[in-house]
Amino acid sequence: MISVSIIEDDPSVRKILASWVSDARGFRCAGVHANAARALAQLPSEKPDVVLVDINLPDQSGIECVWQLKPLLPRTQFLMLTMYEDAEHIFKALEAGATGYLLKRNSRDEVLVAVRQVHEGGSPMPSFIARKVVSFFQRVRQPSREDVQSLAPRENEILQLLVRGYSYKEIADLLGISIPTVNTHIHRTYEKLHVHSRGEAVARYSRMTEPPAPSSASDAGVARQ
């Protein structure tokens, strides 16, 4: 059984999605939530396999909600289900930790297939949205040393801990701050470094901060000593 939770503020849409999941063989509705606050309070105990998330929630955006939930539920897959088709919303949702992106005009069968795909390790999204994502990433410029120097002291500190392999929870405990605060700092760091994942941030930060390689003349001098 694939357990699915739903975060959707529209009562009618929420009811339809819940019925789709509950009535489908091989699926179980773990919970429904009308806003981000309820989702943040209850989802960690539900521990669903997949979460369907609306972006336009009344208290905070679904994207911010995913940012806060992903560290608490690292094995859960988040699938955005929204009206937004623009590249900015798509990119921010994926950056926050979503692994799929669907539009609300998708049919019942398309939604259920996408839930199964994301549960099995895929990243379902319509082809025209995938093309937007590819085009967006192709336009993103590479970070420079100036980008690293623009990091605030706390952002730099957290990034160094990421480089050393600390988890979000370990960083929060070590620095005496909350996991959502760590998430916020990391989100700002990604924006400044123009990256989209922890691995990419660590790799680029390491390249930007490593000392320059010695020149051939210096090498020759060392060899003679």
C-alpha positions as CSV (number, residue, x, y, z in Angstrom):
1,M,0.0,0.0,0.0
2,I,1.2,3.5,-0.9
3,S,0.2,5.9,1.9
4,V,-0.6,9.4,0.7
5,S,-1.2,12.6,2.6
6,I,-2.8,15.7,1.0
7,I,-2.2,19.4,1.7
8,E,-4.9,21.4,-0.1
9,D,-7.0,24.4,1.2
10,D,-9.9,24.0,-1.3
11,P,-12.5,21.7,0.5
12,S,-13.9,20.4,-2.8
13,V,-10.5,19.6,-4.3
14,R,-9.3,18.1,-1.0
15,K,-12.4,15.8,-0.9
16,I,-11.9,14.7,-4.6
17,L,-8.2,13.9,-4.1
18,A,-8.9,12.0,-0.9
19,S,-11.6,9.9,-2.6
20,W,-9.3,9.2,-5.6
21,V,-6.6,7.9,-3.2
22,S,-8.9,6.0,-0.9
23,D,-10.9,4.3,-3.7
24,A,-7.8,3.2,-5.7
25,R,-6.4,-0.3,-5.2
26,G,-2.9,-0.2,-3.6
27,F,-3.3,3.3,-2.1
28,R,-4.2,4.5,1.3
29,C,-5.1,8.1,2.4
30,A,-3.0,8.8,5.5
31,G,-4.4,12.2,6.1
32,V,-5.8,15.5,4.7
33,H,-4.7,18.9,5.7
34,A,-6.2,22.3,4.9
35,N,-3.1,24.4,5.6
36,A,0.6,24.3,6.2
37,A,0.3,24.7,9.9
38,R,-1.8,21.5,10.3
39,A,0.5,19.6,7.9
40,L,3.6,20.6,9.8
41,A,2.0,19.5,13.1
42,Q,0.5,16.2,11.9
43,L,2.5,14.9,8.9
44,P,5.6,13.8,10.9
45,S,3.4,11.3,12.8
46,E,1.6,10.1,9.7
47,K,4.9,9.4,7.9
48,P,3.3,9.1,4.4
49,D,5.1,7.7,1.4
50,V,3.9,10.5,-0.8
51,V,2.4,13.9,-0.1
52,L,0.3,15.8,-2.7
53,V,0.9,19.5,-2.0
54,D,-0.9,22.6,-3.3
55,I,1.3,25.6,-3.7
56,N,-1.2,28.3,-2.9
57,L,-2.0,27.7,0.7
58,P,-3.7,30.3,3.0
59,D,-1.0,30.6,5.8
60,Q,2.2,30.0,3.8
61,S,3.1,28.6,0.4
62,G,3.2,24.9,-0.2
63,I,6.8,25.4,-1.3
64,E,7.8,26.8,2.1
65,C,5.9,23.9,3.7
66,V,7.9,21.4,1.7
67,W,11.1,23.2,2.7
68,Q,10.2,22.6,6.4
69,L,8.8,19.1,6.0
70,K,11.6,17.5,3.9
71,P,14.2,17.4,6.7
72,L,11.6,15.9,9.1
73,L,10.5,13.3,6.5
74,P,13.6,12.5,4.4
75,R,12.0,9.3,2.9
76,T,8.7,11.0,2.0
77,Q,8.3,12.1,-1.6
78,F,6.5,15.4,-2.3
79,L,4.4,15.9,-5.4
80,M,3.2,19.4,-6.2
81,L,-0.3,19.6,-7.6
82,T,-1.0,23.2,-8.6
83,M,-2.3,25.6,-11.2
84,Y,1.1,27.3,-11.7
85,E,3.0,26.6,-14.9
86,D,5.7,29.3,-14.7
87,A,9.4,28.4,-14.4
88,E,9.9,30.3,-11.1
89,H,7.3,28.2,-9.2
90,I,8.5,25.0,-10.8
91,F,12.1,25.6,-9.9
92,K,11.4,26.7,-6.4
93,A,9.3,23.7,-5.7
94,L,12.0,21.3,-7.0
95,E,14.6,23.2,-5.0
96,A,12.5,22.9,-1.9
97,G,12.6,19.1,-2.2
98,A,9.6,18.2,-4.4
99,T,10.3,15.3,-6.8
100,G,7.3,15.8,-9.1
101,Y,5.1,18.5,-10.5
102,L,1.6,18.1,-11.8
103,L,-1.2,20.5,-12.8
104,K,-4.6,20.4,-11.2
105,R,-6.2,19.7,-14.6
106,N,-4.6,16.3,-14.6
107,S,-7.1,13.4,-14.5
108,R,-7.5,10.9,-11.7
109,D,-5.6,8.3,-13.5
110,E,-2.7,10.7,-14.3
111,V,-2.5,11.7,-10.6
112,L,-2.5,8.1,-9.3
113,V,0.1,7.1,-11.9
114,A,2.3,10.0,-10.9
115,V,2.0,9.1,-7.2
116,R,3.1,5.6,-8.0
117,Q,6.0,6.8,-10.2
118,V,7.3,9.2,-7.6
119,H,7.0,6.4,-4.9
120,E,9.1,4.2,-7.2
121,G,11.9,6.7,-7.7
122,G,10.6,8.7,-10.7
123,S,10.1,12.5,-11.1
124,P,6.8,12.8,-12.9
125,M,5.9,16.0,-14.7
126,P,4.3,17.0,-18.0
127,S,6.8,17.1,-20.9
128,F,6.3,20.9,-21.5
129,I,7.2,21.5,-17.8
130,A,10.2,19.3,-18.1
131,R,11.4,21.4,-21.0
132,K,10.9,24.6,-18.9
133,V,13.1,23.1,-16.2
134,V,15.8,22.1,-18.6
135,S,15.8,25.6,-20.2
136,F,15.9,27.2,-16.8
137,F,18.9,25.2,-15.6
138,Q,20.7,25.9,-18.9
139,R,20.4,29.7,-18.2
140,V,21.6,29.5,-14.6
141,R,25.1,31.0,-14.4
142,Q,28.0,29.3,-12.5
143,P,28.9,30.6,-9.1
144,S,32.1,32.7,-8.6
145,R,34.3,33.4,-5.6
146,E,32.4,36.7,-5.1
147,D,29.2,34.6,-4.6
148,V,31.0,32.6,-1.8
149,Q,32.2,35.9,-0.3
150,S,28.6,37.2,-0.2
151,L,27.5,34.5,2.2
152,A,26.6,35.8,5.7
153,P,28.7,34.4,8.6
154,R,26.0,32.0,9.7
155,E,25.4,30.8,6.1
156,N,29.1,30.2,5.7
157,E,29.2,28.3,9.0
158,I,26.3,26.0,8.0
159,L,27.7,25.4,4.6
160,Q,31.1,24.3,6.1
161,L,29.2,21.9,8.4
162,L,27.4,20.5,5.3
163,V,30.8,20.0,3.6
164,R,31.9,18.0,6.7
165,G,28.9,15.7,6.3
166,Y,26.6,17.0,9.2
167,S,22.9,16.4,8.8
168,Y,20.3,19.2,9.2
169,K,19.4,18.0,12.6
170,E,23.0,17.8,13.7
171,I,23.7,21.3,12.5
172,A,20.6,22.6,14.3
173,D,21.7,20.9,17.6
174,L,25.3,22.1,17.2
175,L,24.4,25.7,16.6
176,G,21.4,25.8,19.0
177,I,18.9,26.7,16.3
178,S,15.8,25.0,14.9
179,I,15.7,22.8,11.8
180,P,13.4,25.3,9.9
181,T,16.0,28.0,10.6
182,V,18.8,25.8,9.2
183,N,16.5,25.3,6.2
184,T,16.0,29.0,5.7
185,H,19.8,29.6,5.8
186,I,20.4,26.8,3.3
187,H,17.7,28.1,1.0
188,R,19.4,31.6,0.9
189,T,22.8,29.9,0.4
190,Y,21.5,28.0,-2.6
191,E,20.2,31.2,-4.1
192,K,23.5,33.0,-3.6
193,L,25.6,30.1,-5.1
194,H,23.1,29.5,-7.9
195,V,22.7,25.8,-7.0
196,H,19.8,23.5,-6.4
197,S,20.9,20.7,-4.1
198,R,23.2,19.9,-1.1
199,G,25.6,17.9,-3.3
200,E,25.9,20.8,-5.8
201,A,26.4,23.4,-3.1
202,V,29.1,21.3,-1.3
203,A,30.9,20.6,-4.6
204,R,30.9,24.2,-5.8
205,Y,31.7,25.7,-2.4
206,S,34.7,23.3,-2.1
207,R,35.9,24.4,-5.6
208,M,35.5,28.1,-4.8
209,T,37.4,27.9,-1.5
210,E,40.2,25.5,-2.3
211,P,43.7,27.2,-2.6
212,P,45.0,27.8,-6.1
213,A,47.2,25.1,-7.6
214,P,50.9,25.9,-7.5
215,S,52.5,27.2,-10.8
216,S,54.8,25.0,-12.8
217,A,57.7,27.2,-11.7
218,S,57.0,26.6,-8.1
219,D,56.6,22.9,-8.8
220,A,60.0,22.8,-10.4
221,G,61.5,24.6,-7.4
222,V,60.1,22.1,-4.9
223,A,61.3,19.2,-7.1
224,R,64.9,20.5,-7.0
225,Q,64.9,20.9,-3.2
